[in-house]
Structures are given as C-alpha cells and as structure tokens.
C-alpha cells in the first residue's frame, strides 16, 4: 500500500499546485480588470488510517477562495457615469435575459437607447423617482428598473411641490375683512406680496402672486392668484379668482406656526398639476417682511444637457436651462458573506446558500458604502504577490513530481523482481 499511496498522494499534490497556478493565471490576466476580485487556493490535508507498522499517505484537497470583500483602490476618470463603491455593497445589474446580478465593475456608458451598460454588457439597475420616493423591497430586486439617461428629446416637467418660507411682521396693521386679497375686490389691500414661477403640463411658465394680509393678532391670510388673470395694469381684481387661500395662526410666544395652523397649501396650476406649497418654516417676528426660501420644482421644455450622480446614488438630469431633476436612485445590495458569492462570466456575482440572501438598499444606509462618480475600482490583485506565488507553486509542483517519479522508479524495481 505504501508505494501506491505515495503515487496517489504526489499526484494530488501536483493537481493542487496546478489549481493554485490556475488562480495565479486568472489573477495576472485580470490585473487591470475593473472591479475584479482575486482568487486564491487554500489547501487542507486528508489523512488515511495507518497501522503501527505501515504508513498510508493521504492527499491534499484544494479550496478556491475569492477575496470579494476586499476593497480595491480607486482610479479617477473624467466620465460621470464611471462609478465606484467606497465601502460595502454591490451594484445591481441586469442581463439580457432579465436576470439580476451583483458587481463592483462600474464602467458604465449609455448605449443607443440611453441605458447605462458596463463593459460586460450588464445594465445598471435603480429605482425611478418620477413618482416620489420609491418603495424599496429590502430582500429582493422587485421594483428595480434599468437606469436610462441622456435622452435628447425636449422634456417639460410640471410643478408639483414647492416651498414658501417668509417672515411676517408681527407689528403689521390688520386689514379689514372686506379689503382682504381673498375678497378679490378692486379695493383689496395687503401687508406683503411675493411672486414665484411654476410650470404647467407643457412647460409654460405660470407666475403665481402670493399675498399675505394680517386679519387679527397672530393670524394671517395667504392667498395665491394667477398673474395672467390680473386686472389691466396689474393687481386686483383678478378675473379668475384666487387659486388657494390659507389662514395661518402663530404662537405669540415663539412666532412659529401653531399646531392647529395649516403648514401647507395646495392649488392647481392652470393647465398643470396640483402644487403643494410647504409653509412650515413661516414665522411671525418683530422684523420686516423677509423671504427665507421661495422655490418650486418643474421646468420649461428643455433638452437634457448632462447628468450628475451624487454620492448617495441619486441620478440628476441637468437641462440646458440649468434645471436639475432627480430621475433615478441607484440601488446597492449586499449579502452576509460576500466572499461566498458565486463568480460568473462578466465580473458579476450570484447569491448562493453560503453567501446568504441579498439585501437591497441605498448608499449611506444599512451599512452600505457611498457611490463615487467619476471613479473606477481597480482590481485588488497584487502583481508582485502573484509572481511570488507562481514561483512557489512551480517549485512545489516540481517537488511533487519528483516524489511521483521516485515512486514510479520503485514500482519498476518491484516489477523487475518478477522478471
């Protein structure tokens, strides 16, 4: 049994070193592959039962490991759609057959349809923001769609939300009820007025006149009109009446809105959508009328000039007129044991029973890292280490072959005894 086991053991040793050299070959070949994670061979010994008078040699068993959780260094580029993850997580990408995979290879470029596709042909997945904040499925990829950018068609986005934060002077004189802006009389008076621009469904600008009038101590009326319907020369009366009116009440001790006071007001933009104005930061202090913030979303018909991607994964379309609209948010995913993911062709990974199920979220949340636009994660292969491993494996393979050759020579001696 000794000679046969020696041949078997040395053959397993050569096979193990051949596996190790195969990982070295892969690593060296992919030393410049974006997001590549190095492979390595670890060995475990297999002992066979031996007697006191005869030793039976065992074998060596190779185990392939992938350093998927090890961060590669970042290389910065001039392309906005080159993406890298700093920290934990993977991009979720889709193949042509509809399957989803994980990857750290973020060299994305728009294809002919504007879809972000990496060098292996996988499409970047995310959540569309057109309907507001997305509903994330934490333990699956349902709801994800391919991120599409760069459409050169004219786009007009109607206004749906806005903010209007002002300070209303506490010492202002109250306006008589008959003369309030909401009465829309020619004699209407007010304490302050501001205007904001909103957009209808076709991207046409609609100027909204916002009047504030004090009706009593700590009580104000805010009324909104469409300027295009103002009287000849501007002002009251407006031909179409007010778009919305809200009565605000303030706490005299703090100057802030009371809990009973409305903090928003809604109106329908002519030929547009319902616009909700946030008034929550409006104050009544002993100071002049001051506009803290007056903003409304939406944009006029304009071409997409370029895109921007923030570190939380939000994709913004920047129009020629300078308007920025959040269109998608890139999804990141992770698993409990990344090193046990199954590597597949195209530098992508699939979840396995050993890796655990995927968890989907966004950058900066649930332990996930940040998205770096204009950067690529390099391979985590160290070329010097691989060359050293190659030399070492070559020597080990040669030594195992010598053992095999010696065993073969002894077998020849044994066979020749018969002759």
C-alpha positions in Angstrom: 0.0 0.0 0.0 2.9 2.4 0.7 4.0 2.7 -2.9 0.5 3.1 -4.3 -0.5 5.7 -1.7 2.8 7.6 -2.4 1.9 7.8 -6.1 -1.7 8.9 -5.3 -0.5 11.5 -2.7 2.1 13.0 -5.1 -0.5 13.2 -7.9 -2.9 15.0 -5.6 -0.1 17.4 -4.7 0.6 18.2 -8.4 -3.2 18.7 -9.0 -3.4 21.0 -6.0 -0.5 23.1 -7.2 -2.0 23.1 -10.7 -5.2 24.6 -9.2 -3.1 27.2 -7.4 -1.3 28.1 -10.6 -4.7 28.4 -12.4 -5.8 31.1 -9.9 -2.5 32.9 -10.4 -3.0 32.9 -14.1 -6.6 34.3 -13.7 -5.4 37.0 -11.3 -2.5 38.1 -13.5 -4.7 38.1 -16.6 -7.3 40.3 -14.8 -4.8 42.6 -13.0 -6.3 45.6 -15.0 -9.9 44.4 -15.0 -12.2 47.0 -13.3 -13.7 45.6 -10.1 -12.0 42.2 -10.4 -11.5 40.3 -7.1 -8.6 38.0 -6.8 -8.9 34.2 -6.4 -6.6 32.1 -4.2 -6.1 28.4 -3.5 -6.1 27.2 0.1 -5.3 23.6 1.0 -6.5 21.1 3.6 -4.9 17.7 4.3 -6.7 14.4 4.0 -5.3 11.6 6.2 -5.9 7.9 5.8 -5.9 5.5 8.7 -2.4 3.9 9.1 -1.2 1.0 11.2 1.7 0.9 13.6 3.8 -1.0 11.0 2.7 0.7 7.8 2.0 4.3 7.0 -0.6 5.1 4.3 -0.2 8.6 2.9 -3.3 10.6 2.3 -3.8 13.5 -0.1 -4.2 17.3 -0.2 -7.5 19.0 -1.1 -7.6 22.4 -2.7 -10.2 25.0 -1.8 -10.7 28.1 -4.0 -11.3 31.3 -2.2 -12.3 34.8 -3.6 -11.4 38.0 -1.8 -14.6 39.7 -2.9 -15.0 41.7 0.3 -11.5 43.3 -0.1 -11.7 46.9 -1.4 -9.7 47.8 -4.5 -8.1 51.2 -4.9 -10.0 53.9 -6.8 -8.8 55.3 -10.1 -10.4 58.6 -11.0 -11.7 59.4 -14.5 -13.4 62.2 -16.4 -16.6 60.3 -17.1 -19.6 61.0 -14.8 -21.0 57.5 -15.4 -17.9 55.7 -14.3 -19.0 54.6 -10.8 -17.2 53.0 -7.8 -18.4 52.0 -4.4 -16.4 53.1 -1.4 -17.2 50.7 1.3 -19.6 47.7 1.4 -22.1 46.9 -1.3 -22.5 46.0 -5.0 -24.2 47.5 -7.9 -27.3 45.6 -9.1 -27.2 44.9 -12.8 -29.4 43.1 -15.2 -28.6 40.8 -18.1 -30.4 40.4 -21.4 -32.5 37.5 -20.1 -33.9 39.6 -17.3 -31.8 38.0 -14.5 -30.1 40.3 -11.9 -26.6 40.0 -10.6 -24.2 41.9 -8.3 -21.0 43.6 -9.5 -18.3 46.1 -8.5 -17.4 46.8 -12.1 -18.8 50.3 -12.6 -17.5 51.3 -16.0 -21.0 52.3 -17.3 -21.7 54.2 -20.5 -25.0 55.0 -22.3 -26.0 52.6 -25.1 -28.0 53.5 -28.1 -31.2 53.7 -26.0 -29.6 55.7 -23.2 -29.3 52.7 -20.8 -26.3 52.6 -18.6 -24.3 49.5 -19.6 -20.9 48.3 -18.3 -18.1 46.8 -20.4 -19.5 43.3 -19.9 -22.9 44.4 -21.3 -24.8 44.4 -17.9 -27.3 47.2 -17.3 -27.3 49.3 -14.2 -30.5 49.0 -12.1 -32.2 51.5 -9.8 -35.4 53.0 -8.7 -37.2 55.7 -10.7 -38.1 58.8 -8.8 -40.8 60.2 -11.0 -43.5 59.0 -8.6 -41.7 60.3 -5.5 -39.7 58.3 -3.0 -39.5 54.7 -4.2 -40.8 51.7 -2.2 -37.7 49.5 -1.7 -38.0 45.8 -1.5 -35.3 45.0 1.1 -34.9 41.3 0.4 -35.3 41.3 -3.4 -34.9 43.2 -6.7 -38.6 43.8 -7.4 -39.4 47.3 -8.5 -35.9 47.9 -9.9 -35.7 49.2 -13.5 -32.8 49.9 -15.9 -31.4 53.4 -15.4 -31.8 55.4 -18.7 -30.2 58.7 -19.2 -29.2 61.1 -21.9 -32.5 61.5 -23.8 -32.1 64.4 -26.1 -35.8 65.0 -26.6 -37.4 68.1 -25.2 -38.7 67.5 -21.7 -41.1 69.6 -19.7 -41.9 68.7 -16.1 -45.0 70.3 -14.4 -44.7 71.7 -10.9 -45.9 69.6 -8.1 -44.1 70.7 -4.9 -42.6 73.9 -3.6 -41.5 75.8 -0.5 -42.5 79.3 0.6 -40.9 80.4 3.9 -41.2 84.0 4.9 -41.3 86.2 8.0 -44.5 88.1 8.5 -44.0 91.3 10.6 -45.8 90.9 13.9 -46.4 94.7 14.3 -48.2 95.0 10.9 -51.7 96.6 10.8 -54.6 94.2 10.3 -56.6 94.5 7.0 -60.4 94.9 7.1 -62.3 91.8 6.0 -63.9 93.5 3.0 -60.5 94.5 1.7 -58.7 91.2 2.1 -57.0 89.8 -1.0 -59.2 86.7 -0.9 -62.2 89.1 -1.5 -60.7 90.0 -4.9 -62.1 93.5 -4.8 -60.6 96.4 -6.5 -60.0 98.0 -3.1 -58.1 95.0 -1.8 -55.1 95.7 0.3 -52.3 93.5 1.8 -49.3 93.7 4.0 -46.8 91.8 1.7 -46.6 90.2 -1.7 -44.2 87.9 -3.5 -44.3 86.0 -6.8 -43.0 82.6 -7.8 -42.8 80.9 -11.2 -44.4 77.4 -11.7 -44.7 75.3 -14.8 -47.8 73.7 -16.4 -48.0 70.4 -18.2 -46.5 71.8 -21.4 -43.6 73.5 -19.6 -45.2 77.0 -19.9 -44.2 79.4 -17.1 -47.1 80.4 -14.8 -46.4 83.3 -12.4 -48.1 83.0 -9.1 -48.8 86.1 -7.0 -48.8 85.3 -3.3 -50.4 87.8 -1.0 -50.2 87.9 2.8 -52.6 90.0 4.9 -52.9 90.2 8.6 -56.5 89.6 9.8 -56.1 89.7 13.6 -53.4 89.4 16.2 -51.3 86.3 15.4 -53.5 85.5 12.4 -52.6 85.9 8.7 -54.3 85.1 5.5 -52.2 83.8 2.5 -53.8 84.0 -1.0 -52.5 82.9 -4.3 -53.5 84.2 -7.8 -52.5 83.5 -11.4 -50.9 86.7 -12.6 -52.1 86.3 -16.1 -55.6 86.9 -14.9 -54.8 90.2 -13.1 -56.7 93.4 -13.9 -55.5 95.7 -16.6 -52.3 97.3 -15.3 -51.9 94.5 -12.8 -53.4 93.8 -9.4 -57.0 93.4 -8.3 -59.5 92.2 -9.3 -58.2 89.0 -10.9 -60.6 87.7 -13.5 -60.4 84.0 -12.4 -60.4 84.4 -8.7 -57.9 83.0 -6.2 -56.2 79.6 -6.7 -56.0 78.9 -3.0 -56.3 80.6 0.4 -54.9 79.5 3.8 -55.3 81.1 7.2 -52.2 80.8 9.4 -52.1 81.2 13.1 -48.9 81.9 15.1 -47.8 81.3 18.7 -47.3 84.7 20.2 -44.5 83.4 22.5 -42.4 81.8 19.7 -43.5 83.4 16.5 -43.9 79.9 14.9 -47.0 78.3 13.4 -49.3 76.7 16.0 -50.0 73.0 15.8 -53.6 73.8 14.7 -52.4 76.0 11.8 -52.0 74.5 8.3 -48.4 74.1 7.3 -49.1 73.6 3.6 -51.4 74.9 1.0 -52.5 73.2 -2.2 -53.5 74.7 -5.5 -53.9 73.6 -9.1 -51.6 75.3 -11.6 -53.6 76.4 -14.6 -53.2 73.6 -17.3 -50.9 71.9 -14.8 -50.8 69.7 -11.8 -51.7 70.1 -8.1 -49.0 72.1 -6.5 -48.3 71.7 -2.7 -46.5 74.7 -1.1 -44.7 74.0 2.1 -45.3 76.9 4.6 -44.0 75.1 7.7 -41.0 77.4 8.3 -43.0 80.6 8.0 -42.6 82.9 11.1 -44.2 86.0 12.7 -41.4 88.0 14.3 -40.9 91.7 15.1 -38.9 92.2 11.9 -39.6 93.3 8.3 -41.2 91.0 5.7 -38.4 88.6 4.6 -38.4 85.8 2.2 -36.4 82.9 3.5 -37.0 80.5 0.7 -39.2 80.5 -2.4 -38.8 77.5 -4.7 -41.0 75.4 -7.0 -40.0 72.3 -8.9 -40.6 71.6 -12.6 -39.0 73.1 -15.7 -39.8 74.5 -19.1 -39.3 72.5 -22.2 -35.6 71.9 -22.5 -33.1 69.3 -23.7 -31.0 67.3 -21.2 -27.5 68.7 -21.3 -25.8 66.2 -19.0 -26.3 64.1 -15.9 -24.9 64.3 -12.4 -24.7 61.4 -9.9 -24.4 62.2 -6.1 -22.6 60.1 -3.5 -26.0 58.8 -2.3 -26.6 57.4 -5.8 -29.2 59.9 -7.0 -29.1 60.5 -10.7 -29.9 64.0 -11.8 -30.8 65.1 -15.3 -29.4 68.6 -15.9 -31.3 70.6 -18.5 -29.9 73.3 -20.8 -31.7 75.9 -18.7 -29.8 74.7 -15.6 -32.8 72.9 -14.0 -31.8 69.7 -12.2 -34.3 66.9 -11.8 -33.8 63.7 -9.7 -34.7 60.9 -12.1 -33.3 57.7 -10.6 -31.6 56.4 -7.4 -29.0 53.7 -7.8 -29.7 50.6 -5.8 -26.9 48.9 -3.8 -27.0 45.4 -2.5 -25.1 43.3 0.0 -25.0 39.7 1.4 -23.9 38.4 4.8 -20.9 36.6 3.4 -19.6 38.4 0.2 -16.6 36.0 -0.2 -19.0 33.1 -0.7 -20.8 34.7 -3.7 -20.5 32.7 -7.0 -18.4 34.5 -9.6 -19.8 34.4 -13.1 -18.6 35.5 -16.5 -18.6 39.3 -17.0 -17.2 40.0 -13.5 -20.6 39.6 -11.8 -21.7 37.5 -8.8 -24.8 35.5 -7.9 -26.0 34.8 -4.4 -25.6 31.3 -3.0 -26.7 29.4 0.1 -23.3 30.0 1.6 -23.3 33.8 0.9 -26.8 34.3 2.2 -29.7 36.2 0.6 -29.2 39.7 -0.8 -30.3 42.9 1.0 -31.1 45.9 -1.2 -30.9 49.5 -0.1 -29.3 52.8 -0.8 -25.8 54.3 -0.3 -25.1 55.6 3.2 -27.7 53.3 4.8 -27.8 49.9 6.4 -24.0 49.6 6.3 -23.7 50.2 2.6 -20.9 52.5 1.2 -21.0 55.6 -0.9 -21.2 55.9 -4.7 -18.2 57.7 -6.3 -19.0 59.3 -9.6 -16.0 59.7 -12.0 -14.1 56.8 -10.4 -13.5 53.1 -11.0 -12.5 50.4 -8.5 -9.3 48.7 -9.7 -8.5 45.0 -9.3 -7.4 44.0 -5.8 -4.6 41.8 -7.4 -1.1 42.5 -6.2 1.2 41.5 -9.1 4.3 41.0 -7.0 2.5 38.6 -4.7 1.1 36.7 -7.6 4.5 36.3 -9.2 5.9 35.1 -5.9 3.1 32.6 -5.6 3.7 31.4 -9.1 7.4 30.7 -8.4 6.5 28.9 -5.1 3.8 26.8 -6.8 6.2 25.9 -9.6 8.7 24.6 -7.1 6.1 22.7 -5.2 4.7 21.1 -8.4 8.3 20.1 -9.3 8.9 18.6 -5.9 5.7 16.6 -6.0 6.6 15.3 -9.5 9.9 14.1 -8.1 8.1 12.1 -5.5 5.9 10.6 -8.2 8.9 9.8 -10.3 10.6 8.2 -7.3 7.5 6.1 -6.6 7.4 5.1 -10.3 11.0 4.0 -10.2 10.4 1.9 -7.1 7.4 0.3 -8.8 9.8 -0.6 -11.7 12.2 -2.3 -9.2 9.3 -4.2 -7.7 8.0 -5.4 -11.1 11.5 -6.4 -12.2 11.8 -8.8 -9.2 9.2 -10.9 -11.0 11.4 -10.9 -14.1 
